[in-house]
Amino acid sequence: WITINEGWTTAIHGYEEGSNAPGFKGEDVGGSGKPYLVGHHLLLAHARAVEVFRSEGYANMYQRGRKDERGLIGISNSGDHRFPLDPNSEDDQDAATRSMEFQLGWMTDPIYLGDYPSSMRKILGTRLPNFTQDEKKKLVGSADFIGLNHYSSALASKPSKPATYGGYWADQLVTLSGKDSWKKTEMGWYVVPDGAREILLWVDKR
């Protein structure tokens, strides 16, 4: 079972960019959407669904094969990889990590580490909701598995000047680019097979 599929997509495309339903623009870009609050409640909804699944016996009802195998429940998150533009630059290394924390880490860290990435806490301050101790207890360990939807990769670097726009993409303090040698899909996404391996290694190390 999967509780939520791509909470990041729902929060950003639905409540920041307005490209997906329900089509809200974020507060920092002239709208009324609150993507960080949406993401927060998606995680709480996940934790509650898992609590019901486990406490009401659904894990035993949905066996996967042998009688001693219990049903599994998890969450599916989207995560693109970021390579530092200059591998020797500490600023670019930090930018790459920060960009991944603002996507995959945002929706995954609370389930495995108990809270949002420290980079998000530092940058967003009170704009990022807090979990109660009870909520943290319900979240940590609330996934028997993590599903990863990986689409693309990019180069990340420290911005050379402040952003002239607001919202989620400015919050990260990251400039994204790509290599001229990288092919693109019809949707404009970079095709970088190595990124699929690297994002898995990043998750494993984290």
C-alpha positions in Angstrom: 0.0 0.0 0.0 1.1 3.6 -0.7 -0.5 6.4 1.3 0.6 9.4 -0.7 2.1 9.6 -4.1 4.4 12.6 -4.6 3.4 14.9 -1.9 6.0 17.4 -3.2 4.2 17.5 -6.6 0.8 18.2 -4.9 2.3 20.9 -2.7 4.4 22.7 -5.3 2.4 22.3 -8.5 -0.9 22.6 -6.8 -0.3 25.3 -4.2 2.8 27.2 -5.4 3.0 27.1 -9.2 -0.7 26.5 -9.8 0.0 24.2 -12.7 -1.9 21.2 -11.1 -5.2 21.1 -9.2 -6.4 22.9 -7.3 -4.4 25.6 -9.1 -3.3 27.9 -6.4 -0.3 30.3 -6.7 1.9 30.5 -3.6 1.6 33.4 -1.2 5.1 34.6 -2.0 4.3 34.8 -5.7 1.0 36.7 -5.4 -1.4 34.0 -4.5 -3.0 32.3 -1.5 -1.3 28.9 -1.6 0.7 27.6 1.3 2.9 24.8 -0.1 4.8 24.2 3.1 1.6 23.9 5.2 0.1 21.6 2.5 3.2 19.4 2.6 3.0 19.3 6.4 -0.5 18.0 6.4 0.1 15.5 3.7 2.8 14.0 6.0 0.4 14.0 8.9 -2.3 12.3 6.8 0.3 9.7 5.8 1.1 9.0 9.5 -2.6 8.7 10.4 -3.3 6.3 7.5 -0.4 4.1 8.6 -1.6 4.2 12.2 -5.0 2.9 11.1 -3.5 0.3 8.7 -1.4 -1.2 11.5 -3.7 -0.8 14.5 -6.9 -2.1 12.8 -5.3 -5.3 11.4 -5.1 -4.4 7.7 -1.5 -5.5 7.6 -2.7 -9.0 8.4 -5.6 -8.9 6.0 -3.5 -8.0 3.0 -0.8 -10.6 3.0 1.7 -10.7 0.1 2.1 -14.5 -0.2 3.1 -16.8 2.6 1.0 -16.8 5.7 3.8 -15.3 7.7 4.1 -12.3 5.4 2.3 -9.2 6.4 1.0 -6.4 4.2 3.4 -3.4 3.8 2.6 0.2 3.7 4.8 3.2 2.7 4.9 6.4 0.8 6.1 7.4 -2.7 8.2 10.6 -3.0 9.7 12.3 -6.0 13.4 13.0 -6.0 15.7 14.5 -8.6 19.5 14.4 -8.2 21.6 17.5 -8.1 25.3 17.5 -9.1 27.4 20.4 -7.9 28.3 22.6 -10.9 31.8 22.8 -9.6 32.6 19.6 -7.7 35.5 21.3 -6.0 33.3 24.2 -4.7 32.0 23.8 -1.2 29.3 26.4 -2.0 28.1 24.3 -5.0 28.2 21.1 -3.0 26.0 22.7 -0.4 23.7 24.0 -3.0 23.3 20.6 -4.5 22.5 19.1 -1.1 20.1 21.9 -0.2 18.2 21.5 -3.4 17.7 17.8 -2.8 16.7 18.5 0.8 14.1 20.9 -0.4 12.5 18.2 -2.5 13.1 14.6 -1.4 14.3 15.5 2.0 11.3 17.6 2.7 8.9 14.7 2.3 11.2 11.9 3.6 13.3 13.2 6.5 10.3 13.5 9.0 9.6 9.8 8.4 13.1 8.6 9.0 14.8 11.3 11.0 11.9 12.9 12.8 12.0 16.4 11.4 12.5 18.5 8.2 16.0 19.1 6.9 18.0 21.6 9.0 18.5 23.7 5.8 14.8 24.2 5.5 14.4 25.1 9.1 17.2 27.7 8.8 15.9 29.3 5.7 12.2 29.2 6.2 11.9 29.9 9.9 8.3 30.1 11.0 7.0 29.5 7.5 7.8 25.9 8.0 5.3 24.2 10.5 6.5 22.3 13.5 5.6 18.8 14.6 4.4 18.0 18.1 6.2 15.3 19.9 3.2 13.0 19.4 3.2 13.7 15.7 6.9 12.9 15.5 6.4 9.6 17.2 3.7 8.7 14.7 5.8 9.8 11.7 9.1 8.1 12.6 9.0 4.6 11.3 5.7 5.1 9.5 6.9 3.5 6.2 7.8 -0.1 5.6 9.3 1.1 2.4 10.0 4.3 0.5 8.9 4.6 -3.1 11.1 6.9 -5.3 9.9 8.5 -8.5 13.0 9.9 -10.2 12.7 11.9 -13.4 15.8 13.9 -14.0 19.0 15.6 -12.7 20.6 19.0 -12.9 23.7 21.0 -11.9 23.4 23.1 -8.8 25.3 26.2 -7.8 25.3 29.0 -5.4 23.4 32.0 -7.0 25.6 34.8 -8.1 23.0 37.4 -7.1 19.8 37.5 -5.2 16.7 36.2 -6.9 14.3 38.7 -8.4 11.3 36.4 -7.7 9.9 34.8 -4.5 8.5 31.5 -3.5 9.7 27.9 -3.3 12.3 28.1 -6.0 13.9 31.2 -4.5 13.8 29.8 -1.0 16.3 27.1 -1.9 19.1 29.6 -2.7 20.2 27.5 -5.6 20.7 28.1 -9.4 20.0 25.1 -11.5 21.5 24.4 -15.0 22.5 21.5 -17.2 25.4 20.3 -19.4 25.2 21.0 -23.1 25.9 17.3 -23.7 22.8 16.2 -21.8 19.8 15.3 -24.0 16.4 16.5 -23.1 13.0 14.9 -23.1 10.0 16.5 -24.9 9.1 18.0 -21.5 12.5 19.7 -21.3 13.9 17.4 -18.6 17.5 16.4 -18.7 18.3 12.7 -19.4 21.0 11.8 -17.0 21.1 8.1 -16.2 23.9 8.5 -13.6 21.6 10.6 -11.6 19.4 7.6 -10.9 22.3 5.8 -9.2 23.5 8.9 -7.4 20.1 9.8 -5.8 19.9 6.2 -4.4 23.4 6.5 -3.0 22.4 9.9 -1.5 19.4 8.4 0.2 21.3 5.4 1.5 24.0 7.6 3.0 21.5 10.0 4.5 
